Amino acid sequence: MQKKVVVVMPAYNAAETLEKTYRDIPPGYVDEIILVDDNSTDNTVEISRSLGIHTIVHGQNKGYGANQKTCYTEALRKGADIVIMIHPDYQYDSRLVPYILGFLELGICDVILGSRIRTRKETIDCGMPAYKYIFNRMLTITENFALGQNVSDFHTGYRAYTRTVLETIPFMNNSDNFVFDTEFLVQTVFFGFRIGCVPVPVRYFSEASSINFTNSAVYGTQTLATLVKFFLQKAGIKKFSIFKEK
């Protein structure tokens, strides 16, 4: 039976880049696209609707994690078997959709991450700020060691999940902010799902979304706190809602 593939786009002020991101998605691989606008101040919503994208609008800005909660809830409601998250800021390469799908459709992985880190030179040449690269490497090494994984980029925003993953993980209990992504991957490990990575070219430019140094530091601290929760839960010392079975 053919699987239904849904692309979700968590959007905030993506008017300048949305159409380019949309046009790069290869035809014939995606059944539906859902964009959730987190109360943008530009005309993201108008452009999305003009492209025929199923568009949901938050009445107020709820945060990046809250945006994803709406994305995944709607994708499941629409009957998605595979959900791919693509940021509409044109930072990640939408042309990789067919290759990402293959690993999930064949049952090789349950989660696929688009890795921005292939070599240090390539990553820096693509425009990733040096402090962001250093934070990424430090956190990813720590997470791999703590979680027993071999993931090259724990902090990418280009992700794909099977329906089973989204139905199992209690993502509605996660943060409404950026640490949602870390919590989700830690949950993925906790519930025994298989993670794979594919290399993805990225573009860093003024319109592409990116958190600043201060927010990166906060995010890093929250990431480490999530790992502590993982160990406390595994050891039976304390229970946390992000690891509660649905």
C-alpha positions as CSV (number, residue, x, y, z in Angstrom):
1,M,0.0,0.0,0.0
2,Q,1.4,3.4,-0.9
3,K,2.2,5.6,2.0
4,K,0.8,9.1,2.4
5,V,3.5,11.7,2.6
6,V,2.9,15.0,4.2
7,V,5.4,17.9,4.4
8,V,4.9,20.3,7.3
9,M,6.3,23.8,7.4
10,P,6.5,25.7,10.7
11,A,6.6,29.3,9.5
12,Y,7.3,32.7,10.9
13,N,7.9,35.7,8.6
14,A,8.9,33.4,5.7
15,A,7.4,35.5,2.9
16,E,10.7,36.1,1.2
17,T,11.7,32.4,1.0
18,L,8.5,30.3,1.1
19,E,7.9,30.0,-2.6
20,K,11.5,29.1,-3.4
21,T,11.3,26.4,-0.7
22,Y,8.0,25.1,-2.1
23,R,9.2,25.1,-5.7
24,D,12.2,23.0,-4.8
25,I,10.1,20.0,-3.6
26,P,10.3,17.4,-6.3
27,P,6.8,16.8,-7.8
28,G,5.2,13.4,-7.3
29,Y,6.6,12.5,-3.9
30,V,4.5,14.6,-1.5
31,D,0.7,14.2,-1.2
32,E,0.1,17.3,0.9
33,I,1.8,20.3,2.4
34,I,0.8,21.9,5.6
35,L,2.1,25.3,6.7
36,V,1.5,26.6,10.3
37,D,2.0,30.3,10.6
38,D,3.0,31.5,14.1
39,N,1.4,34.9,13.8
40,S,3.8,36.3,11.2
41,T,4.0,40.1,10.6
42,D,4.5,39.8,6.9
43,N,2.4,38.2,4.1
44,T,3.5,34.6,4.7
45,V,-0.1,33.4,5.0
46,E,-1.2,35.1,1.7
47,I,1.7,33.6,-0.2
48,S,1.1,30.1,1.3
49,R,-2.6,30.2,0.4
50,S,-1.8,31.4,-3.1
51,L,0.4,28.4,-3.6
52,G,-2.4,26.1,-2.6
53,I,-0.8,25.0,0.7
54,H,-3.1,24.0,3.5
55,T,-2.5,26.9,5.9
56,I,-3.2,27.1,9.6
57,V,-2.7,30.4,11.4
58,H,-1.9,30.9,15.1
59,G,-3.8,33.8,16.5
60,Q,-0.8,34.7,18.6
61,N,2.9,33.8,18.5
62,K,3.2,30.6,20.5
63,G,6.8,29.6,19.8
64,Y,8.7,27.1,17.6
65,G,7.8,24.0,19.6
66,A,4.1,25.0,19.7
67,N,4.2,25.5,16.0
68,Q,5.5,21.9,15.5
69,K,2.8,20.5,17.8
70,T,0.2,22.0,15.5
71,C,2.0,20.7,12.4
72,Y,2.2,17.1,13.6
73,T,-1.3,17.0,15.1
74,E,-2.7,18.2,11.8
75,A,-0.6,15.9,9.7
76,L,-1.8,12.9,11.8
77,R,-5.4,14.1,11.4
78,K,-4.8,14.2,7.6
79,G,-3.8,10.6,7.7
80,A,0.0,11.0,7.1
81,D,2.1,7.8,7.1
82,I,5.4,9.8,6.8
83,V,5.8,13.4,7.9
84,I,8.8,15.6,6.7
85,M,9.5,18.9,8.4
86,I,11.0,21.5,6.0
87,H,11.6,25.0,7.3
88,P,10.2,27.5,4.7
89,D,13.2,29.8,5.1
90,Y,15.1,28.1,2.2
91,Q,18.0,27.1,4.5
92,Y,17.6,23.4,3.8
93,D,17.5,21.7,0.4
94,S,14.0,20.5,-0.4
95,R,15.2,18.5,-3.3
96,L,16.3,15.7,-0.9
97,V,12.8,14.6,-0.2
98,P,12.9,11.5,-2.4
99,Y,16.1,10.2,-0.8
100,I,14.8,10.9,2.8
101,L,11.6,9.0,2.0
102,G,13.5,5.9,0.8
103,F,15.0,5.1,4.2
104,L,11.6,5.4,5.9
105,E,9.6,3.6,3.2
106,L,12.0,0.6,3.3
107,G,11.8,0.4,7.0
108,I,15.5,1.0,7.5
109,C,14.9,3.9,9.9
110,D,12.1,5.4,11.8
111,V,13.5,8.9,11.9
112,I,15.7,10.6,9.3
113,L,17.7,13.8,10.0
114,G,19.2,16.1,7.4
115,S,22.8,16.6,8.6
116,R,24.5,19.9,8.0
117,I,27.8,18.6,9.2
118,R,29.8,16.7,6.7
119,T,33.2,18.5,7.1
120,R,34.1,21.5,9.2
121,K,35.2,23.4,6.1
122,E,32.1,22.8,4.1
123,T,29.9,23.7,7.1
124,I,31.7,27.0,7.7
125,D,31.9,27.8,4.0
126,C,28.1,27.4,3.8
127,G,27.9,30.2,6.4
128,M,27.3,28.6,9.7
129,P,28.6,31.0,12.4
130,A,31.7,29.7,14.1
131,Y,30.1,29.8,17.6
132,K,27.1,27.8,16.3
133,Y,29.4,25.2,14.8
134,I,31.3,24.9,18.1
135,F,28.1,24.6,20.1
136,N,26.7,22.1,17.7
137,R,29.8,19.8,17.8
138,M,30.1,20.0,21.6
139,L,26.4,19.2,22.2
140,T,26.2,16.5,19.5
141,I,29.2,14.7,20.9
142,T,27.8,14.9,24.4
143,E,24.4,13.6,23.2
144,N,25.8,10.8,21.2
145,F,27.8,9.6,24.2
146,A,24.9,10.0,26.6
147,L,22.3,8.4,24.3
148,G,24.5,5.7,22.7
149,Q,23.9,7.1,19.2
150,N,26.1,8.0,16.2
151,V,24.2,11.0,14.9
152,S,26.2,13.6,13.0
153,D,23.9,16.6,13.7
154,F,21.4,16.4,16.6
155,H,20.3,20.0,16.0
156,T,19.1,20.1,12.4
157,G,15.7,21.4,11.6
158,Y,15.3,19.1,8.6
159,R,13.6,15.9,9.9
160,A,11.3,13.1,8.8
161,Y,9.2,10.7,11.0
162,T,7.0,7.7,10.5
163,R,3.5,7.9,11.7
164,T,4.3,5.4,14.5
165,V,6.9,7.7,15.9
166,L,4.5,10.6,16.1
167,E,1.8,8.4,17.6
168,T,4.1,7.1,20.2
169,I,6.0,10.1,21.4
170,P,4.1,12.4,23.7
171,F,5.3,15.5,21.9
172,M,2.4,17.6,23.3
173,N,4.2,17.5,26.7
174,N,7.3,19.1,25.2
175,S,8.4,22.7,25.4
176,D,6.8,25.3,23.2
177,N,10.2,26.7,22.4
178,F,13.4,25.6,20.6
179,V,14.3,22.8,23.0
180,F,11.3,20.9,21.6
181,D,13.7,19.5,18.9
182,T,16.1,18.1,21.5
183,E,13.3,16.7,23.6
184,F,11.8,15.0,20.6
185,L,15.1,13.2,19.6
186,V,15.8,12.2,23.2
187,Q,12.3,10.8,23.3
188,T,13.0,9.0,20.1
189,V,15.9,7.2,21.7
190,F,13.9,6.5,24.9
191,F,11.2,4.8,23.0
192,G,13.6,2.7,21.0
193,F,13.2,4.2,17.5
194,R,16.0,4.1,14.9
195,I,17.6,7.3,13.8
196,G,19.5,7.8,10.5
197,C,21.2,10.8,8.9
198,V,21.6,12.1,5.3
199,P,23.9,14.9,4.3
200,V,22.0,18.1,3.3
201,P,23.5,21.3,1.9
202,V,22.4,24.4,3.8
203,R,22.3,28.1,3.1
204,Y,22.9,30.8,5.6
205,F,21.7,34.3,4.7
206,S,19.8,37.1,6.3
207,E,16.3,35.8,5.6
208,A,17.1,32.3,6.9
209,S,15.9,31.8,10.5
210,S,18.6,31.3,13.1
211,I,18.7,31.8,16.9
212,N,21.3,34.3,18.2
213,F,24.2,33.6,20.6
214,T,22.2,34.3,23.8
215,N,19.4,32.0,22.8
216,S,21.9,29.4,21.6
217,A,23.4,29.4,25.1
218,V,20.0,29.0,26.7
219,Y,19.2,26.2,24.2
220,G,22.4,24.4,25.1
221,T,21.6,24.5,28.8
222,Q,18.1,23.2,28.1
223,T,19.6,20.4,26.0
224,L,21.8,19.3,28.8
225,A,18.9,19.4,31.2
226,T,16.9,17.2,28.9
227,L,19.7,14.6,29.0
228,V,19.6,14.7,32.8
229,K,15.9,14.0,32.7
230,F,16.6,11.1,30.4
231,F,19.0,9.5,32.9
232,L,16.8,10.1,35.9
233,Q,13.8,8.5,34.1
234,K,15.9,5.6,32.9
235,A,17.3,5.0,36.4
236,G,13.8,5.1,37.9
237,I,14.7,8.1,40.2
238,K,12.2,10.5,38.8
239,K,9.5,10.5,36.1
240,F,8.9,13.2,33.5
241,S,5.9,13.9,31.3
242,I,8.0,14.0,28.1
243,F,8.6,10.2,28.6
244,K,5.1,9.3,29.6
245,E,3.5,6.8,27.2
246,K,0.4,8.0,25.4
